[in-house]
Amino acid sequence: MSNSIRSACAAAAMLALSACATLPSASLHPEAMEAYTTTLASDPAGELDAALANAALDGKSVLMVMGANWCHDSRALAGWLETPRFADLVEERYHLVFVNV
């Protein structure tokens, strides 16, 4: 399986699992909502273009998370992506862009 297909499958699995995930304890606090809101792309198209350009240069994949700051699943995923369990993996392999839909 090629790296791009493997990366796409990993991203799809992570998003699918986030719908079933419980909120990390940090995401139960109001600060988590603020943290999620501040990570949203202010210019989604521009940030996605920049992430794609950077990915072409360094060989990483782009992980675009489409969600909403009012959605508990979106906040849960954002919280999980910030935990030590996933943060290092995301930093190592992806350019992460949050898009508010």
N, CA, C and O of each residue as an XYZ file, in Angstrom:
404
protein
N       0.845     -1.163      0.000
C       0.000      0.000      0.000
C       0.895      1.232      0.000
O       1.864      1.280      0.759
N       0.597      2.234     -0.836
C       1.443      3.417     -0.918
C       1.266      4.279      0.329
O       0.280      4.166      1.057
N       2.252      5.141      0.547
C       2.207      6.011      1.730
C       1.012      6.933      1.706
O       0.424      7.182      2.759
N       0.621      7.458      0.543
C      -0.519      8.377      0.488
C      -1.819      7.656      0.806
O      -2.692      8.219      1.465
N      -1.957      6.428      0.350
C      -3.163      5.653      0.674
C      -3.164      5.294      2.150
O      -4.202      5.370      2.807
N      -2.016      4.908      2.674
C      -1.908      4.575      4.100
C      -2.234      5.797      4.951
O      -2.938      5.683      5.954
N      -1.728      6.965      4.560
C      -2.006      8.199      5.300
C      -3.482      8.560      5.240
O      -4.067      8.978      6.239
N      -4.076      8.401      4.078
C      -5.503      8.697      3.934
C      -6.342      7.752      4.782
O      -7.313      8.175      5.409
N      -5.978      6.491      4.803
C      -6.699      5.509      5.631
C      -6.534      5.826      7.112
O      -7.488      5.712      7.882
N      -5.335      6.221      7.511
C      -5.095      6.563      8.919
C      -5.907      7.788      9.318
O      -6.490      7.826     10.401
N      -5.944      8.783      8.446
C      -6.725      9.988      8.742
C      -8.211      9.671      8.813
O      -8.905     10.164      9.702
N      -8.709      8.855      7.889
C     -10.123      8.482      7.907
C     -10.465      7.692      9.164
O     -11.523      7.895      9.759
N      -9.578      6.800      9.566
C      -9.815      6.014     10.779
C      -9.822      6.913     12.010
O     -10.646      6.739     12.906
N      -8.898      7.878     12.052
C      -8.849      8.784     13.194
C     -10.136      9.603     13.287
O     -10.678      9.795     14.376
N     -10.615     10.078     12.152
C     -11.850     10.857     12.155
C     -13.042      9.993     12.537
O     -13.916     10.441     13.280
N     -13.090      8.764     12.041
C     -14.202      7.875     12.373
C     -14.197      7.532     13.855
O     -15.249      7.507     14.493
N     -13.023      7.269     14.399
C     -12.925      6.941     15.817
C     -13.264      8.123     16.706
O     -13.724      7.942     17.833
N     -13.041      9.330     16.208
C     -13.329     10.507     17.034
C     -14.815     10.633     17.331
O     -15.194     11.189     18.363
N     -15.657     10.128     16.449
C     -17.094     10.195     16.692
C     -17.488      9.327     17.880
O     -18.509      9.586     18.518
N     -16.715      8.323     18.180
C     -16.996      7.419     19.289
C     -16.194      7.762     20.532
O     -16.399      7.166     21.590
N     -15.297      8.704     20.415
C     -14.370      8.990     21.502
C     -15.057      9.732     22.638
O     -16.001     10.495     22.432
N     -14.564      9.491     23.819
C     -14.972     10.303     24.945
C     -14.064     11.510     24.986
O     -12.952     11.483     24.459
N     -14.535     12.554     25.603
C     -13.743     13.764     25.694
C     -12.573     13.567     26.644
O     -12.755     13.033     27.738
N     -11.379     13.986     26.253
C     -10.287     13.973     27.208
C     -10.645     14.918     28.354
O     -11.413     15.860     28.158
N     -10.103     14.678     29.535
C     -10.489     15.487     30.683
C     -10.236     16.970     30.449
O     -10.990     17.804     30.950
N      -9.195     17.318     29.700
C      -8.909     18.726     29.435
C     -10.017     19.367     28.609
O     -10.255     20.569     28.733
N     -10.700     18.593     27.768
C     -11.726     19.152     26.912
C     -13.040     19.389     27.647
O     -13.982     19.924     27.062
N     -13.119     19.002     28.907
C     -14.327     19.249     29.676
C     -14.340     20.664     30.237
O     -15.370     21.117     30.737
N     -13.236     21.358     30.164
C     -13.114     22.688     30.721
C     -13.399     23.736     29.655
O     -13.189     23.480     28.470
N     -13.881     24.929     30.064
C     -14.148     26.005     29.092
C     -12.920     26.396     28.286
O     -13.046     26.837     27.144
N     -11.728     26.240     28.866
C     -10.508     26.594     28.139
C     -10.339     25.758     26.872
O      -9.758     26.219     25.890
N     -10.853     24.523     26.901
C     -10.741     23.654     25.731
C     -11.527     24.228     24.562
O     -11.081     24.164     23.417
N     -12.697     24.790     24.852
C     -13.511     25.413     23.800
C     -12.753     26.596     23.208
O     -12.733     26.781     21.991
N     -12.133     27.392     24.066
C     -11.360     28.531     23.587
C     -10.158     28.074     22.761
O      -9.846     28.672     21.731
N      -9.486     27.019     23.210
C      -8.334     26.502     22.478
C      -8.749     26.015     21.101
O      -8.048     26.258     20.119
N      -9.888     25.328     21.020
C     -10.360     24.843     19.722
C     -10.685     26.006     18.812
O     -10.323     25.999     17.635
N     -11.367     27.006     19.345
C     -11.762     28.158     18.542
C     -10.549     28.891     18.002
O     -10.578     29.382     16.873
N      -9.477     28.976     18.790
C      -8.296     29.703     18.328
C      -7.488     28.910     17.315
O      -6.661     29.490     16.610
N      -7.703     27.583     17.218
C      -6.958     26.807     16.232
C      -7.649     26.786     14.870
O      -7.065     26.331     13.887
N      -8.889     27.276     14.806
C      -9.595     27.276     13.529
C      -8.917     28.213     12.541
O      -8.436     29.284     12.909
N      -8.887     27.802     11.304
C      -8.263     28.607     10.262
C      -9.090     29.866     10.016
O     -10.296     29.786      9.783
N      -8.437     31.031     10.070
C      -9.145     32.280      9.769
C      -9.309     32.441      8.259
O     -10.262     33.068      7.796
N      -8.389     31.879      7.507
C      -8.462     31.857      6.043
C      -8.258     30.402      5.621
O      -7.151     30.019      5.243
N      -9.334     29.575      5.683
C      -9.169     28.140      5.440
C      -8.530     27.810      4.100
O      -7.653     26.949      4.030
N      -8.953     28.478      3.045
C      -8.396     28.180      1.723
C      -6.907     28.514      1.680
O      -6.108     27.748      1.140
N      -6.543     29.649      2.247
C      -5.137     30.055      2.270
C      -4.285     29.128      3.121
O      -3.177     28.758      2.731
N      -4.813     28.746      4.307
C      -4.056     27.854      5.179
C      -3.939     26.455      4.585
O      -2.917     25.790      4.754
N      -4.987     26.008      3.887
C      -4.916     24.708      3.224
C      -3.909     24.742      2.083
O      -3.123     23.809      1.916
N      -3.930     25.813      1.299
C      -2.944     25.958      0.220
C      -1.524     25.965      0.775
O      -0.632     25.332      0.210
N      -1.313     26.679      1.879
C       0.019     26.732      2.489
C       0.428     25.350      3.014
O       1.577     24.937      2.856
N      -0.515     24.642      3.637
C      -0.212     23.301      4.146
C       0.135     22.354      3.005
O       1.057     21.549      3.126
N      -0.594     22.445      1.902
C      -0.311     21.593      0.745
C       1.054     21.916      0.145
O       1.789     21.013     -0.254
N       1.390     23.199      0.081
C       2.702     23.597     -0.449
C       3.815     23.086      0.463
O       4.823     22.568     -0.017
N       3.636     23.230      1.777
C       4.640     22.735      2.716
C       4.763     21.219      2.651
O       5.862     20.675      2.758
N       3.631     20.537      2.476
C       3.644     19.072      2.377
C       4.405     18.616      1.142
O       5.100     17.600      1.174
N       4.275     19.365      0.056
C       5.006     19.012     -1.162
C       6.513     19.152     -0.951
O       7.301     18.434     -1.567
N       6.905     20.074     -0.084
C       8.329     20.293      0.172
C       8.930     19.279      1.148
O      10.060     18.828      0.966
N       8.160     18.924      2.191
C       8.749     18.078      3.229
C       8.220     16.643      3.251
O       8.640     15.847      4.090
N       7.308     16.303      2.344
C       6.843     14.927      2.241
C       5.801     14.518      3.264
O       5.395     13.357      3.303
N       5.358     15.461      4.099
C       4.292     15.145      5.047
C       2.953     15.153      4.319
O       2.848     15.623      3.186
N       1.948     14.630      4.981
C       0.586     14.688      4.462
C      -0.142     15.848      5.125
O       0.318     16.391      6.130
N      -1.273     16.218      4.557
C      -2.108     17.267      5.135
C      -3.297     16.592      5.799
O      -3.969     15.755      5.198
N      -3.544     16.967      7.039
C      -4.710     16.485      7.767
C      -5.631     17.684      7.963
O      -5.381     18.545      8.807
N      -6.701     17.725      7.171
C      -7.667     18.803      7.269
C      -8.839     18.290      8.106
O      -9.512     17.330      7.732
N      -9.067     18.941      9.233
C     -10.154     18.566     10.126
C     -11.284     19.558      9.920
O     -11.171     20.736     10.258
N     -12.368     19.060      9.362
C     -13.540     19.906      9.141
C     -14.515     19.659     10.281
O     -14.948     18.529     10.506
N     -14.854     20.714     10.993
C     -15.743     20.580     12.135
C     -16.342     21.925     12.480
O     -16.342     22.854     11.673
N     -16.851     22.011     13.696
C     -17.455     23.254     14.163
C     -17.183     23.403     15.650
O     -17.112     22.417     16.384
N     -17.029     24.660     16.089
C     -16.706     24.870     17.489
C     -17.879     24.573     18.413
O     -17.684     24.484     19.625
N     -19.071     24.419     17.894
C     -20.235     24.061     18.715
C     -20.463     22.549     18.765
O     -21.320     22.086     19.517
N     -19.722     21.783     17.990
C     -19.930     20.339     17.849
C     -19.059     19.580     18.850
O     -17.837     19.730     18.859
N     -19.699     18.764     19.692
C     -18.929     18.031     20.697
C     -17.947     17.047     20.062
O     -16.874     16.817     20.619
N     -18.284     16.466     18.925
C     -17.350     15.549     18.262
C     -16.121     16.295     17.750
O     -15.000     15.796     17.853
N     -16.333     17.486     17.201
C     -15.206     18.287     16.716
C     -14.297     18.691     17.857
O     -13.074     18.618     17.736
N     -14.887     19.119     18.969
C     -14.089     19.497     20.129
C     -13.361     18.289     20.698
O     -12.220     18.402     21.147
N     -14.019     17.129     20.679
C     -13.369     15.907     21.173
C     -12.157     15.565     20.311
O     -11.089     15.252     20.837
N     -12.318     15.623     18.995
C     -11.193     15.316     18.109
C     -10.056     16.300     18.327
O      -8.895     15.899     18.412
N     -10.381     17.597     18.420
C      -9.339     18.603     18.663
C      -8.622     18.314     19.974
O      -7.401     18.440     20.063
N      -9.384     17.926     20.989
C      -8.773     17.582     22.275
C      -7.870     16.367     22.186
O      -6.781     16.352     22.760
N      -8.320     15.347     21.467
C      -7.498     14.138     21.305
C      -6.229     14.429     20.517
O      -5.167     13.889     20.828
N      -6.331     15.281     19.499
C      -5.149     15.587     18.692
C      -4.101     16.353     19.482
O      -2.931     16.373     19.099
N      -4.505     16.988     20.587
C      -3.564     17.735     21.415
C      -2.969     16.894     22.543
O      -2.073     17.363     23.244
N      -3.442     15.671     22.733
C      -2.908     14.818     23.790
C      -1.542     14.277     23.365
O      -1.259     14.168     22.172
N      -0.697     13.938     24.339
C       0.627     13.385     23.992
C       0.526     12.149     23.102
O       1.416     11.879     22.296
N      -0.557     11.411     23.255
C      -0.734     10.186     22.465
C      -0.732     10.463     20.959
O      -0.188      9.678     20.183
N      -1.343     11.581     20.549
C      -1.448     11.880     19.127
C      -0.635     13.081     18.682
O      -0.283     13.171     17.505
N      -0.324     14.004     19.576
C       0.331     15.249     19.184
C       1.665     15.007     18.475
O       1.954     15.641     17.461
N       2.467     14.099     19.003
C       3.769     13.820     18.377
C       3.600     13.195     16.998
O       4.332     13.529     16.066
N       2.643     12.294     16.871
C       2.380     11.654     15.581
C       1.921     12.682     14.547
O       2.399     12.692     13.413
N       1.001     13.536     14.948
C       0.493     14.561     14.030
C       1.624     15.500     13.640
O       1.776     15.824     12.462
N       2.418     15.940     14.606
C       3.536     16.850     14.328
C       4.549     16.217     13.371
O       5.078     16.884     12.482
N       4.808     14.925     13.566
C       5.806     14.218     12.765
C       5.351     13.983     11.325
O       6.160     14.057     10.401
N       4.065     13.701     11.130
C       3.616     13.227      9.821
C       2.653     14.142      9.057
O       2.424     13.934      7.865
N       2.090     15.147      9.724
C       1.016     15.920      9.089
C       1.203     17.417      9.260
O       1.840     17.892     10.201
N       0.628     18.135      8.318
C       0.358     19.556      8.468
C      -1.134     19.617      8.792
O      -1.964     19.201      7.984
N      -1.470     20.129      9.957
C      -2.831     20.097     10.477
C      -3.522     21.416     10.230
O      -2.997     22.477     10.568
N      -4.710     21.348      9.634
C      -5.514     22.536      9.388
C      -6.927     22.259      9.887
O      -7.562     21.297      9.455
N      -7.423     23.106     10.801
C      -8.802     23.011     11.269
C      -9.659     23.978     10.439
O      -9.314     25.150     10.284
N     -10.774     23.473      9.911
C     -11.683     24.296      9.112
C     -13.064     24.267      9.756
O     -13.637     23.197      9.959
N     -13.592     25.429     10.072
C     -14.905     25.548     10.679
C     -15.968     25.484      9.572
O     -16.063     26.380      8.733
N     -16.756     24.418      9.588
C     -17.821     24.285      8.604
C     -19.172     24.413      9.260
O     -20.197     24.327      8.583
